[in-house]
Amino acid sequence: MEVIVVGGGIAGLTMALSLHQAGIAVRVYEAVRDLVPLGVGINLQPIAVRELTELGLAEELARSGRAIQQWSLFNKFGQLIWSEKRGLSAGYKWPQYAIHRGQLQSMLLRAVRKRIGEEHFRSGLRFTGFEQDRDRILARFSDSRSGTHVVDEADILIGADGIYSAVRRQLYPSERKPRFAQQVLWRAAVDAEPFLGGRTMAIAGHFHQRVIVYPMAPGASPGQLLTNWICQTSAPGLGPPREDWNRRVLKDKVLAAFGAWRFPWLDMPALIERAADIYEFPLVDRDPVPSWTFGRVTLIGDAAHPMQPIGSQAGSQAIVDARVLTAALLASSDPITALQRYDAERRPVMDDVTLRNRDLGPEAGMQLVEERAPNGFTRIEDVISQGELESIAKSFSAAAGLDPEIVNSGPSFVQPARIL
Ligand SMILES: Cc1cc2nc3c(=O)[nH]c(=O)nc-3n(C[C@H](O)[C@H](O)[C@H](O)COP(=O)(O)OP(=O)(O)OC[C@H]3O[C@@H](n4cnc5c(N)ncnc54)[C@H](O)[C@@H]3O)c2cc1C
């Protein structure tokens, strides 16, 4: 069997590694000619770390990422609402890592080039369309430099080309632009002194205004950590800003909204002041679609289920997609049946997570606290019970397939055909 993967992001690269491990021939086409490490922080849940471990990447991951042990929610005054253990501390057999997205992509790319061969990772080629018949699928690409066209043929085509997926556009030509949630995210990574023990992901605020902060690597100076921060704020009445991971925003704009967010455990204005570059991104997702699979074509990652970045799911679930799809291909001699099986298994789960994230997903308790105690509280128990908070966290965890017992004891998705 031969597979074409469109897109060399987290989803496409993991897909390539996974297919290679299963002994399936794969070629990856990426629009960008020279991938440079873009983005800031991303979190990988233990379910995804397990899959990357089974792909032989545990040591590199441990070198590049920072194991997160605590996940804590606060109100806008920095008062603690809820805290839970994460990764190994929560009983998982695998850690949760915070990692620079660009570093993760570079790590996957090195492994892909080495394992499938340089000639099978084809960059600078933008997918423009496909045609399929009963036996094969043909894909067209355009060379970004020369403008020439390239055609390739395979048994299957996998669209892993992100939220603006051209593969998805051909499947759903009337789908409109991503849905803008009237909020913007300002993001940066800065060196900072460790806060709350140095392994905490902290989220403070409520639906309309919040900060998310976590360490993701050692800093340049001893005792400091490279710390990812996101300030999210409502932008009512605004049209969506240009959707571009490299769009910069002025520091003064961020300070005007978050300059007073100073807590005993975190000095947000100081983190904002330290940022060399701050990036602006609109909070967007897409409505679920009735199918990802059309004959010999399917979608994974953000091309399939672009979701709001809540609960640290997009990167992790893209990795799981790749593994479930590989397992389906190994389980059936007919690729069309395999793609349908993958769709039936993954799509309902991802639709649910996408919709939950529109209501803050596992962080919904923060909004309840804001509504019930907008001026703060003396005792959190007077505002919301620990039982209510626990049920929000557990309900999301079960929906997203993150329960420790399931992650720890479930069989591997893929039985490798190759020793890596
Ligand atoms: C530049 C960039 C920076 C990001 N930064 C962050 C971040 O800091 N934090 C975070 O949580 N998430 C970030 N994300 C999103 C995050 O990577 C995804 O939500 C998640 O990892 C799922 O990845 P994906 O591979 O499905 O999609 P993506 O990461 O979007 O990857 C899609 C890939 O497909 C390629 N592509 C697009 N169109 C075509 C085409 N027509 N032909 C061929 N290739 C194509 C793109 O160049 C890209 O490499 C970023 C995404 C990008 C593209």
PDBQT file of the ligand as one rigid body, heavy atoms in Angstrom, charges set to zero:
ROOT
HETATM    1  C1  LIG A 501       3.146  27.960  11.998  1.00  0.00    +0.000 C 
HETATM    2  C2  LIG A 501       2.260  27.357  13.059  1.00  0.00    +0.000 A 
HETATM    3  C3  LIG A 501       2.489  27.706  14.397  1.00  0.00    +0.000 A 
HETATM    4  C4  LIG A 501       1.682  27.158  15.407  1.00  0.00    +0.000 A 
HETATM    5  N1  LIG A 501       1.922  27.509  16.704  1.00  0.00    +0.000 NA
HETATM    6  C5  LIG A 501       1.207  26.944  17.700  1.00  0.00    +0.000 A 
HETATM    7  C6  LIG A 501       1.482  27.242  19.057  1.00  0.00    +0.000 A 
HETATM    8  O1  LIG A 501       2.350  28.035  19.364  1.00  0.00    +0.000 OA
HETATM    9  N2  LIG A 501       0.754  26.620  20.021  1.00  0.00    +0.000 N 
HETATM   10  C7  LIG A 501      -0.242  25.738  19.704  1.00  0.00    +0.000 A 
HETATM   11  O2  LIG A 501      -0.879  25.191  20.608  1.00  0.00    +0.000 OA
HETATM   12  N3  LIG A 501      -0.537  25.441  18.418  1.00  0.00    +0.000 NA
HETATM   13  C8  LIG A 501       0.167  26.003  17.418  1.00  0.00    +0.000 A 
HETATM   14  N4  LIG A 501      -0.127  25.698  16.109  1.00  0.00    +0.000 N 
HETATM   15  C9  LIG A 501      -1.236  24.761  15.840  1.00  0.00    +0.000 C 
HETATM   16  C10 LIG A 501      -0.864  23.344  16.187  1.00  0.00    +0.000 C 
HETATM   17  O3  LIG A 501       0.342  22.977  15.553  1.00  0.00    +0.000 OA
HETATM   18  C11 LIG A 501      -1.976  22.442  15.728  1.00  0.00    +0.000 C 
HETATM   19  O4  LIG A 501      -3.192  22.842  16.328  1.00  0.00    +0.000 OA
HETATM   20  C12 LIG A 501      -1.800  20.980  16.107  1.00  0.00    +0.000 C 
HETATM   21  O5  LIG A 501      -0.467  20.654  16.375  1.00  0.00    +0.000 OA
HETATM   22  C13 LIG A 501      -2.306  20.070  14.979  1.00  0.00    +0.000 C 
HETATM   23  O6  LIG A 501      -1.368  20.145  13.923  1.00  0.00    +0.000 OA
HETATM   24  P1  LIG A 501      -1.649  19.822  12.415  1.00  0.00    +0.000 P 
HETATM   25  O7  LIG A 501      -0.430  19.121  11.919  1.00  0.00    +0.000 OA
HETATM   26  O8  LIG A 501      -2.956  19.179  12.229  1.00  0.00    +0.000 OA
HETATM   27  O9  LIG A 501      -1.753  21.250  11.729  1.00  0.00    +0.000 OA
HETATM   28  P2  LIG A 501      -0.641  22.353  11.511  1.00  0.00    +0.000 P 
HETATM   29  O10 LIG A 501       0.293  22.427  12.647  1.00  0.00    +0.000 OA
HETATM   30  O11 LIG A 501      -1.368  23.584  11.121  1.00  0.00    +0.000 OA
HETATM   31  O12 LIG A 501       0.199  21.817  10.234  1.00  0.00    +0.000 OA
HETATM   32  C14 LIG A 501      -0.311  21.811   8.908  1.00  0.00    +0.000 C 
HETATM   33  C15 LIG A 501       0.847  21.745   7.931  1.00  0.00    +0.000 C 
HETATM   34  O13 LIG A 501       0.308  21.629   6.602  1.00  0.00    +0.000 OA
HETATM   35  C16 LIG A 501       0.993  22.508   5.739  1.00  0.00    +0.000 C 
HETATM   36  N5  LIG A 501       0.091  22.864   4.642  1.00  0.00    +0.000 N 
HETATM   37  C17 LIG A 501      -0.957  23.710   4.653  1.00  0.00    +0.000 A 
HETATM   38  N6  LIG A 501      -1.556  23.756   3.456  1.00  0.00    +0.000 NA
HETATM   39  C18 LIG A 501      -0.874  22.920   2.643  1.00  0.00    +0.000 A 
HETATM   40  C19 LIG A 501      -1.021  22.526   1.272  1.00  0.00    +0.000 A 
HETATM   41  N7  LIG A 501      -1.992  23.023   0.485  1.00  0.00    +0.000 N 
HETATM   42  N8  LIG A 501      -0.137  21.632   0.749  1.00  0.00    +0.000 NA
HETATM   43  C20 LIG A 501       0.865  21.110   1.515  1.00  0.00    +0.000 A 
HETATM   44  N9  LIG A 501       1.028  21.453   2.828  1.00  0.00    +0.000 NA
HETATM   45  C21 LIG A 501       0.183  22.331   3.385  1.00  0.00    +0.000 A 
HETATM   46  C22 LIG A 501       1.358  23.684   6.634  1.00  0.00    +0.000 C 
HETATM   47  O14 LIG A 501       2.437  24.437   6.101  1.00  0.00    +0.000 OA
HETATM   48  C23 LIG A 501       1.706  22.998   7.944  1.00  0.00    +0.000 C 
HETATM   49  O15 LIG A 501       3.065  22.625   8.006  1.00  0.00    +0.000 OA
HETATM   50  C24 LIG A 501       0.633  26.241  15.072  1.00  0.00    +0.000 A 
HETATM   51  C25 LIG A 501       0.417  25.893  13.720  1.00  0.00    +0.000 A 
HETATM   52  C26 LIG A 501       1.229  26.427  12.705  1.00  0.00    +0.000 A 
HETATM   53  C27 LIG A 501       1.005  26.033  11.255  1.00  0.00    +0.000 C 
ENDROOT
TORSDOF 0
